[in-house]
């Protein structure tokens, strides 16, 4: 008979998760502070279930080629949020049916009143690393052996005593600095950011959130210059970038077509950036490995000497 740990992983995959890993909640406490620790959200927490959903390569490649960003905006973010919430909801119900408490964390949302900018209630990235699914690339994105940078994560906190996964020993990051070179905001620096999870130390590039958000939310055309889906936008950045300045820039100074294209799912119309993920060589190589397997299946190599 399979253990509860195995049952949770199998169930996550049956509900659409491409990857699933388990972390000990206490392994995240060394890095996070209140109110972002797992125990701040669920006092009885013991384990964190982390699931990953792959972002379709075709949607990323179409944007990388400057053809269209509509598929990435929907299937890499807006619609994918629903799929991730579905997996988290089903996992929560599964754990509750087994007699345990469980708290699903929504796929999107920022605690705007927090002192930490652009910070949600819980970090899926760090939980994914603690769960052994991947390691940090220099961009700060989590890279997995199967998909490189091309997935997103969701988490469920639970008091179930699940067996945690060991940290990933392999590092898919190639140290190529493509994420730095392809960041139109210059938001990724070569200065390392250090974090410790479960007694293990990791480092990745320090990221300027304000710079990243300025490009991602359509204040400039630097994200995809010359692409037919990118509008001509160049909002002057104020010296003081407070909440009032953000509101004016976002809702009064941008191109009206961008404002009209946005909706509650958080899809930024023709402005979603994603270059650090799309140009990441680890993600491109992972895609190429999958394509190579397809070719091998269709045309088996001649092994004759």
N, C-alpha and C positions, 0 to 999 in steps of 0.2 A: 504494500500500500504506500502510495506516495506521501511525502510529508507536506505540511501546510505551505512551507517555503516553495516546494516544487509546484504545488497546486496554484499558488498565486502567480508564479511566472507563466505557467501553461495557460492560465485563464487570461492573463494580460495579452498574450500572443493570440489567443483565440478571439479576442475582441478588437484586434487590429494593430496592436503594438508590434513594431519591428524588433525592438530590443526591450529587455526588462532586467533591471538589476536591483539589488537590495543593499541599503546602507543602514548602519547603526546610527540612530539619532544623535547619540552622544559624540560621535566622531565629527559632527558639524559644529558642536558647541565651542570648540577651541578657536574657531574663526569668527563666528557670528556673535553679535551682541543683541541684547533685548531691543526691540521686540521681534527680531528676525530669527531667533532660534526655534527649532522645532518644538521645544517644550513650552515656548511662549504661546504657541498656537494650539497645541494639544498637550496639556500638562502630563498626561499619562503615557506619552509617546515612547516607544522603544525602537521602532523601525521606520524606515522611509522606503516606500516602493517607488521606483523611478522607471517610467516607460518612455520610449523614444519612438517617434514616427518620422519616417523618411520623407524628405521634401523631394518631389519628383525631379529627376535630373533634367527632363525636357523643359520644365518651366524655368530652371536656372540657366540652362544653355541658351534658351531663346532670349533671355535678358542679357546674358554675357555677349551674345552676338549683336545686341542692339536692335533686335527685331520687335519684341513686345515684352512688356513687364506685367501684362494683365494676368497671365497664368501664375507667375510667381506671387503677385500680390494676393491672389485668391488662395492657391493651393500651397503656398509657402507661409501664408500668414492668416488671412481672414477666415477662409473655410477650414483650414487646418486647425484653427483654434477650436472649432466645434468638434472635430474628430478627437482632439486631445481631451477635451472636456468629457466627451462620451466615454473614452477609455477610463478616465479618472472616476467618473460616476459609477461605471459598472464595477470597477475594482473595489470601490467603497462599499457598494451593495454586497459584493462577494465576501468581503471581510466582515461586514456586519452580520451576514447570514451565518458566518462561522463563530459568532459570539464575541467579536472584538470591536473596539471603537476605531473609527477611521475618519479622517478629515481630508477631503479632496481640495487641492489648491487650484484655482482657475488658471487657464492657460495664459491669460493676459490681465493687465491692470497694474497700475502704479499707485503706491501710497504717496500722493502728492504732498501730504502734510509731513512726511518724514524728513528728517534732516539730511538723510542720504538721498541725493538726487537720482531720479530714474530707478528707484529701488522698489521692487514689489515686496509682498509680505514674506516671500521665501525664495531662495535662489535655486532654481532647477539645475543650473550649470554645476554648481558646487556639489549638489546632491548626486548628480550623475557621475561625477568623478569619485565621490565617496562610495558610490555603488559599484565601482569598477567597470563602468560602461566605456569610459574614455579618459583622456587627459587633456589639459588645456593646451591649445595652440597659442602662438604668441598674440593673436588677436584677442584672446580671452574666450573665444568660442571653444566648446568641447569637441575634440576630434575623436571619432571612434574608428576602429579598424575596418568596419564594414562600410561605413558611409563617409568617412572623413568629417568634414564640417556640415554635411548636408542632412541634418535632422534637427528636430526640436524635441524638448523634453517636457514631461508633466510629472507631478509627484502626488502621492497620497501618504499622509502620516497615519500611523496606526500603533496601537499598544500591543499588537500581536508580536510574540517573541520570534521573529523570523531570523534566519541565518544570513548574515551579511556576506556579500561577495568580496573577494580579495581585490586590492587595487590593480589596475591594469599596468603591467610591466612594459608593454610595448608603447612607444611614443610615435604616433602617426605624423607629428609635426616635422616637416623637413627643414625647418630653420631657414627658409628661402627669403623671408621678409616680403613676400608678395602682398601680404595683408597690409603692411606699412606702405608700400609703394602704390597700392591701389585704393587707399583710403583718401577720398577727395577732400575730406575735412582735415587731414593731418591729425586725426584724433588718437592714433596709436603711436605711442612713443617707444623708444628703445630702452627706456628706464623700466626695470623689472618691478612687478607687483608681486609680493610674496604672500602666500597663504598656507596654512597648515590644516590638514584634514586627517583626523585619525592618527596623528603623530607623524604624518608624512608631509613633507614640504614640497610645494609646487610654486612655479613662477610663470608669469606671463606679462605681456606689455601693459603698462599703465595707460588707461584709456580716458580721454577727456570727454565726459558725457555731454557737455554743452555743445562741443564742436560736432560730435556725432549726430545729435538730435537736430542741429541746425540744417544739416544736409538732408537727413532722413525725412524731415517734415516739410521739405520742399521750399526752403528759403533761397536756394541757389540751384543752378543747372549743372553744377560740377559733378553730380553723381553719375549722369549718363550723357555727357556732352555729344551733341549731334544725333542722338537717337530720336526717331520719329515720335516716340511716346513721351518725350521730355519737353516740357514747356519752357519758354524763356522767362526765367524768374531770377531776380537778383535783389533780394531785400537787404538793405544796409543793416549790418548787425550793430545794435546799440552797445555803448560802452557798459551800461548797467543792464544786465540780462536778468531782470527779476520777473515775477509772475505777470505784472502788468505789461512789461515789454514783450513777453512771450505771447500774450493775448493779442496785442496789436499786430505783431508780426504774423501770427498764424491766421487771424481772422479778419484783418483789415488791410494788410499790405501785400499779401500774396496774390497771385493770379486768381481771379474769381473762378476760373474753370477747375482749379485744384480744389477749392473750397467746396464746390458743388459736387465733386466726385467722391468726397469722403462720406463715410457712413459709420454706424455704431460699431462695426466690427474692427475699426481701427486701420482700415486699408487706406494708405495715403495716395490714392489715385495714381498719378504718373510719377510719384516722387520717392517711393520706397527704394532705399539704397541697396543694402545687402552685399556690397562689393567685397567686403572682407571674407564673406562666406562663399560667394560665387566664384571668386578668383583663387580661392585656397587650393593649392596644388594637391593637398591630401584628399580633398573632395573630388577633384578632377581625376586623380589616379584611381580612386575607388570606383568611380563611374566607368573608367576605361577597363578595369578588371572585370566588371560585370559584363561589359560589351564583349570582351575577349572570350568569356565563358559562352556567350551566345554563339560566337563564331565557331568555337570548338564543337558545340553541340550540332550546329548545322553542317559543318565541314570538318569532320575529325581529321587531325593532322596525320600525315603519312609517317608511320614509325619505322618503315622499312629502311634498312641501312643502304 
